[in-house]
Amino acid sequence: MNKENYHWSNTYKKASLYILSLSLLFLFFIIITIDIPVCFGEQCEFIGTYNLIERNTTSIIFIGIFIYSVCCYLKFKSDVRQTPEIPFKITKIESINYEHLTFLATYVIPLITFDLEKTKYIFVLVILLIVMGVIYIKTDLFYANPSLALLGFHIYKVSGEFKGNQTRDDIIVITRQKLKNNDLVRYIKLDDRIYYSDYKV
């Protein structure tokens, strides 16, 4: 893979992780916007597929994005198990799970208050999410991910020993495992400093 393709591959991975980080928000939006009429009695009848879709267009869009975020999680899980990278050994480790809460309190909760019944607010929301995504990806803060926290993932800052006795410091590892010193970690690189892992050796 040439350098340009590698860059875009990592950018795509970061964008996918950012979308996954918002899956909790999309789930809230689905609950808020879904409109399925419920009726009990002999006079009740189905309103029709077209009317049902028309009433739930916004919900369907959010459902599609939520399904995509689940696919992103499964793809990351698969990539880690098939990675060609040689596992590295942890020599120093620090938990930074508080990053999850910072993202949740600062960005996700305020977005829930948007009035999604008004088209202009939906446009503002889309633009805001795109701008947030660009900022988070460029500043490498896309890993501050409350959805991953709910799925049992942890964020660690580690120093590690790689092949050839090469050492690297201040690496961010996103993982479901509880890591400690001397663990061997299998990973995929999101960039030179941030790694994603789903199991240790």
C-alpha positions in Angstrom: 0.0 0.0 0.0 1.5 3.4 -1.0 1.7 6.3 1.4 -1.3 8.2 -0.1 -3.6 5.1 0.1 -2.3 4.4 3.6 -3.2 8.0 4.7 -6.7 7.7 3.3 -7.1 4.2 4.8 -6.3 5.6 8.3 -8.5 8.7 7.7 -11.4 6.3 6.9 -10.7 4.3 10.1 -10.7 7.5 12.1 -14.0 8.7 10.5 -15.5 5.3 11.1 -14.5 5.4 14.8 -15.9 8.9 15.1 -19.3 7.7 13.7 -19.2 4.8 16.1 -18.5 7.3 18.9 -21.9 9.0 18.0 -23.9 5.7 17.9 -25.3 6.5 21.3 -26.5 9.9 20.1 -28.1 8.3 17.0 -29.9 5.8 19.2 -31.3 8.7 21.3 -32.4 10.4 18.0 -34.2 7.3 16.9 -36.2 7.1 20.1 -37.0 10.8 19.9 -38.1 10.9 16.3 -39.8 7.6 15.7 -43.5 7.9 15.1 -45.4 4.7 14.9 -49.2 5.1 15.6 -50.6 2.6 18.0 -54.3 1.9 18.1 -56.4 -0.7 19.8 -60.0 -1.5 18.8 -62.1 -2.7 15.9 -61.9 0.5 14.0 -58.1 0.5 13.8 -56.4 -0.1 10.4 -52.9 0.1 9.0 -52.0 3.6 7.8 -50.1 2.2 4.8 -46.4 1.7 4.2 -45.9 5.0 2.3 -47.5 7.0 5.1 -45.4 5.1 7.7 -42.2 5.8 5.9 -43.1 9.5 5.3 -43.8 9.9 9.1 -40.4 8.3 9.9 -38.0 9.5 7.3 -35.7 11.1 9.9 -35.8 8.0 12.1 -35.0 5.8 9.1 -31.9 7.9 8.3 -30.7 7.6 11.9 -31.4 3.9 11.9 -29.3 3.5 8.8 -26.4 5.4 10.4 -26.7 3.4 13.6 -26.5 0.2 11.7 -23.4 1.5 9.9 -21.8 2.3 13.2 -22.5 -1.3 14.4 -20.8 -2.5 11.1 -17.8 -0.3 11.9 -17.4 -1.9 15.3 -17.6 -5.4 13.7 -15.1 -4.4 11.0 -12.6 -3.1 13.7 -13.0 -6.3 15.6 -12.3 -8.4 12.5 -9.3 -6.2 11.4 -7.6 -6.6 14.8 -7.7 -10.4 14.6 -6.3 -10.3 11.0 -3.7 -7.6 11.6 -0.2 -8.2 10.2 1.3 -6.1 12.9 3.6 -7.9 15.4 2.2 -7.5 19.0 4.0 -5.1 21.3 4.9 -5.4 25.0 3.6 -2.8 27.4 6.3 -1.2 29.6 4.3 1.6 31.2 0.5 2.2 31.3 -2.0 4.8 32.5 -5.8 4.7 32.3 -7.4 7.8 30.7 -11.0 6.6 30.7 -12.2 10.1 31.8 -11.9 11.1 28.1 -15.2 9.2 27.5 -17.1 11.4 30.0 -15.6 14.6 28.6 -16.9 13.8 25.1 -20.3 12.8 26.5 -20.9 15.8 28.7 -19.5 18.4 26.3 -20.9 17.3 22.9 -23.4 14.4 23.0 -25.9 15.5 25.7 -26.3 19.1 24.3 -27.1 17.7 20.8 -30.1 15.8 22.2 -31.9 19.1 22.7 -32.1 19.8 19.0 -35.7 20.1 17.6 -35.6 17.4 15.0 -39.1 18.2 13.8 -37.8 21.4 12.1 -35.8 20.9 8.9 -33.5 23.9 9.6 -32.4 22.3 12.9 -31.6 19.0 11.1 -29.4 20.9 8.6 -27.6 22.6 11.5 -27.2 19.3 13.3 -25.6 17.7 10.2 -23.3 20.6 9.6 -22.3 20.6 13.3 -21.6 16.9 13.3 -19.4 17.2 10.2 -17.5 20.1 11.6 -17.0 18.2 14.9 -15.8 15.2 13.0 -13.2 17.1 11.0 -12.0 18.8 14.2 -11.8 15.5 16.2 -10.1 13.7 13.3 -7.5 16.4 12.7 -6.8 16.8 16.4 -6.7 13.0 17.0 -9.4 13.2 19.7 -11.8 10.8 17.9 -11.0 8.1 20.4 -12.9 10.0 23.2 -15.8 7.7 22.6 -18.7 7.2 25.1 -20.2 4.4 22.9 -17.0 2.4 23.3 -17.2 2.9 27.0 -20.7 1.5 27.1 -19.4 -1.5 25.1 -16.8 -2.1 27.8 -13.8 -0.5 26.1 -11.0 1.3 27.9 -8.6 4.0 26.9 -5.0 3.7 27.9 -1.9 5.8 27.5 1.1 3.4 27.3 4.7 3.0 26.5 5.6 -0.1 24.6 8.5 -2.3 23.3 8.1 -3.2 19.6 10.0 -5.5 17.3 13.7 -4.9 17.2 13.6 -3.6 20.8 12.2 -0.3 19.5 10.4 1.7 22.2 7.5 4.2 21.7 6.0 6.4 24.4 2.6 8.1 24.9 0.7 5.7 22.7 -3.1 5.7 23.0 -4.7 2.3 23.0 -8.4 1.7 22.7 -9.3 -1.8 23.8 -11.9 -4.0 25.4 -9.2 -5.7 27.5 -8.0 -4.6 30.9 -4.3 -4.1 30.2 -1.3 -4.1 32.5 2.5 -3.9 32.4 4.2 -6.7 30.4 1.0 -7.6 28.4 1.5 -8.4 24.7 -1.1 -6.5 22.7 -2.3 -7.2 19.1 -3.4 -4.0 17.4 -4.2 -2.0 14.2 -2.8 1.5 13.8 -5.3 4.4 13.4 -2.2 6.6 13.1 1.3 6.7 14.4 0.1 7.4 18.0 -3.3 5.8 18.3 -3.9 2.1 18.2 -7.1 0.0 18.3 -7.0 -3.4 20.0 -9.6 -6.1 20.7 -7.4 -8.7 22.4 -4.0 -9.4 23.9 -1.8 -12.3 23.2 
